[in-house]
Amino acid sequence: MNEVGEFFTELIINKSLDIETLPLAGFDFLQNYFITVNEKLKNLIKLEKKKVASVINTTAGVTWNSYYVSSSPIVESKDDDEPNFNVLVNPINLEKSELIWMFVLRSND
């Protein structure tokens, strides 16, 4: 992954690869490359999502809900498929952050 990621990073930085025409699969690859590089360097960690469960309780005719965080991870739904991260360094120190800025500055959407 590193060699391919470096190759595409250089193409983008040198403006040899047009970000505006980059397919979604290309963007997803570069996003995963950015995350993988920073996870290996311990710059960020992926957070495990927890699901909040609800129990309906009834005592002496009174009903209420109680909530708790389940210890089993959430099965991600299509509405919430983006992972959450804890950034452990100053964001300016994330590796390959110039790649993200290239997307921000050059893309239309």
N, C-alpha and C positions, 0 to 999 in steps of 0.2 A: 504494500500500500504506500509506503514512504516514497519509493521511486516514482510511482505514477502520480502521487500527490505533488511531489516536487516538480515534476514535469509540467503538470497543469498549472501550478502556481506560477512558474516562470512564464508560461504562455500568456497567462492573464496579466501579470505585471508588465510584460513587454508589449502588451496589446496585440499579440498575435492571435489570441482567442477572444472573440466577441462575447462578452457577458450577456448582451441582449438576446443572442441567439442560442445561448447555452440551454440545452434541455434540462428538465427537472431532475432527471437521473444524474446529470453532471453536477448540478448544484448539490444534490443529496450526497454524492460521493465526496465533494470538497468539504461539505459540512462534517461528514463523518471523519474525514482526514484531520480537520482542525480539532475535533473532539478527541480523537485517538492520540494525536501528538501531545495534547495538553493533559490528558489523563495519564499517559506514560510518564510525563514530567512531574506529576502530582500537582499541577496547577489548578485542576478542577476535579471534582468527583461527581459522578452521577448519583442522584438521590433516588432511593427506592420509594415509589409511591405507595401510600397506605390508604386503605379504604376505610371510610367512616361508616359504621353500621348503626342501625337504629333498632331498638327493642321497644315494643309497646307493653307497658306495665299497667296492671289493673289491681287495685286494692280497695276493698270496701266501696266499690262503685265509682272510684276515682281513677281516671285513666290518664297516663302521661307517657311521653317518650323519653327514653334515655339513650345517649349516644356514647360510643366508644370507638377507639381506633383499633382496627383489627390487626393482628400480627402477620397475617398473610398478605402478600403484595396484591395490588390491584391488577386485575386483568385489564389491560389498556383498551379503551374503546376507540372507535374511529374519531370521535369528537376530541379526544385528549390523547393523541399519540406522540406528542412532543415530550421528550425527557426533560427533567428539571436537574439543574446542576448547582453545586456550591462552588463558587470561584474562590480559591485559596490564596490567590496573589492579586496584586493590583491589576485590574483588567488591561492596563497598558503593557503589562509584562507577559501577557498570554502569547505563546508562540503562534506564529502565522496570523496574527491579528491584522496585518496589512492585507491579507487575503479577504477578510471580512469587510474591511474598509473599501476595497476595490469594488466589491459587490454593492455596497451602499452608495458609493459615489457614481458608479457607472450604470447601474440598472435603472430601468424606467418604472418598475413597480415596487 
